[in-house]
């Protein structure tokens, strides 16, 4: 497990950090979506670069969700037991996102130098599904958890805030 941020050391409350991470992840997902669209239209990156971009995004999102599942959500459940149903739904979403990330990575890894229309539809379909699920998940999480996270006094892992992610 990584290092932790003590409440006294943080510049922003944990709920605000969650929103900041979600903003960055949304931006990265939109950039990935643009890159995929450009490539599939014949205007963008080579498959290897596209695969690396996808892997970096997938890794960052997975690290954030793993930190929530292993550290943040258990701490919140102890301090705010009334949030358990919300936390269970969010953890379920994380499993769905993990599956979608794996399928998307596999699809992008399999894209050749000249993808056909069927291949493009599969990649776009999986990416569109991921975008919809992630946006819904982030919005729900922000609505339900920001106030409780801001009140949380437990140190949280650095992976929660993705402090070492490039561009953050």
C-alpha positions in Angstrom: 0.0 0.0 0.0 1.2 3.5 -0.8 1.8 6.4 1.5 -1.1 8.2 3.2 -2.1 11.8 3.6 -2.9 12.8 7.2 -5.8 15.2 7.6 -3.5 18.0 8.9 -1.3 17.6 5.8 -3.9 17.9 3.2 -4.5 21.1 1.2 -8.1 20.2 0.4 -10.7 18.1 2.2 -11.0 14.5 0.9 -14.4 15.2 -0.8 -12.9 18.1 -2.7 -10.0 15.8 -3.7 -12.5 13.3 -5.0 -14.0 16.0 -7.2 -10.5 17.0 -8.4 -9.6 13.4 -9.3 -12.9 12.9 -11.1 -12.4 16.1 -13.1 -8.9 14.9 -14.2 -10.2 11.4 -15.0 -13.1 12.8 -17.0 -10.6 15.0 -19.0 -8.4 11.9 -19.6 -11.4 9.8 -20.7 -12.5 12.6 -23.1 -9.0 12.8 -24.5 -8.9 9.0 -24.9 -12.3 9.1 -26.6 -11.0 11.8 -29.0 -7.9 9.8 -29.7 -9.9 6.7 -30.4 -12.3 8.6 -32.7 -9.4 10.2 -34.5 -7.5 6.9 -35.0 -10.6 5.0 -36.1 -11.3 7.8 -38.6 -7.8 7.5 -40.0 -6.5 10.8 -38.4 -4.8 9.8 -35.2 -2.2 7.9 -33.3 -0.7 4.5 -34.2 -2.2 1.5 -32.4 0.7 1.2 -30.0 0.4 4.8 -28.8 -3.3 4.5 -28.5 -2.9 1.3 -26.5 -0.4 3.0 -24.2 -2.8 5.9 -23.7 -5.6 3.5 -22.9 -3.5 1.5 -20.5 -2.4 4.7 -18.6 -6.0 5.8 -18.2 -7.2 2.3 -17.3 -4.4 2.0 -14.7 -5.1 5.4 -13.1 -8.9 4.7 -12.8 -8.2 1.2 -11.4 -5.8 2.6 -8.8 -8.3 5.2 -7.7 -11.1 2.6 -7.4 -8.9 0.1 -5.6 -8.0 2.8 -3.1 -11.6 3.5 -2.5 -12.6 -0.2 -2.2 -9.7 -1.2 0.1 -9.3 1.9 2.3 -11.7 4.7 1.8 -15.0 2.8 1.7 -14.3 0.7 4.8 -13.3 3.8 6.7 -16.5 5.5 5.6 -18.6 2.5 6.5 -17.2 2.6 10.0 -17.8 6.3 10.5 -21.0 6.6 8.5 -22.9 3.2 8.6 -25.9 4.7 6.9 -23.8 5.0 3.7 -23.2 1.2 3.4 -25.8 0.7 0.7 -24.3 3.5 -1.3 -20.8 2.2 -0.8 -21.9 -1.3 -1.9 -23.4 0.1 -5.1 -20.3 2.1 -5.8 -18.1 -1.0 -5.2 -20.4 -3.0 -7.6 -19.9 -0.2 -10.2 -16.1 -0.6 -9.7 -16.4 -4.3 -10.7 -18.4 -3.4 -13.8 -15.9 -0.7 -14.8 -13.0 -3.1 -14.3 -14.6 -5.5 -16.8 -15.3 -2.8 -19.3 -11.7 -1.5 -19.0 -10.4 -4.9 -19.7 -12.6 -5.4 -22.8 -11.7 -1.9 -24.0 -8.0 -2.5 -23.6 -8.3 -5.9 -25.4 -10.2 -4.2 -28.3 -7.7 -1.4 -28.6 -4.7 -3.8 -28.4 -6.3 -5.7 -31.3 -6.9 -2.7 -33.5 -4.8 -3.0 -36.6 -3.2 -0.3 -38.8 -6.5 0.0 -40.9 -9.5 -0.9 -38.7 -12.6 -1.9 -40.6 -16.1 -0.5 -39.8 -17.1 -3.5 -37.6 -13.9 -3.1 -35.5 -14.5 0.6 -35.2 -18.1 0.0 -34.0 -16.9 -2.5 -31.4 -14.3 -0.1 -30.0 -16.6 2.9 -30.0 -19.4 0.9 -28.5 -17.3 -0.3 -25.6 -15.8 3.2 -25.1 -19.2 4.8 -25.2 -20.5 2.3 -22.6 -17.5 3.0 -20.4 -18.0 6.8 -20.7 -21.7 6.5 -19.7 -21.0 4.2 -16.7 -18.1 6.3 -15.4 -20.0 9.5 -15.7 -23.0 8.1 -13.9 -20.8 6.6 -11.3 -18.8 9.8 -10.7 -21.9 11.9 -10.5 -23.6 9.5 -8.0 -20.4 9.2 -5.9 -20.0 13.0 -5.7 -23.6 13.5 -4.8 -23.6 10.9 -2.1 -20.1 11.0 -0.6 -18.5 14.5 -0.8 -19.9 15.8 2.5 -19.0 12.6 4.3 -15.5 12.5 2.8 -15.0 16.1 3.9 -15.9 15.1 7.4 -13.7 11.9 7.4 -10.8 12.1 9.8 -9.0 9.0 8.5 -5.8 9.2 6.5 -6.4 8.1 2.9 -4.0 6.5 0.5 -2.2 8.6 -2.1 -3.7 6.4 -4.8 -7.1 7.9 -3.9 -6.0 11.3 -5.2 -3.7 9.9 -7.9 -1.0 12.4 -6.8 1.7 10.8 -8.9 -0.3 10.5 -12.1 1.3 12.3 -15.1 -0.3 15.7 -15.6 -1.7 15.9 -12.0 
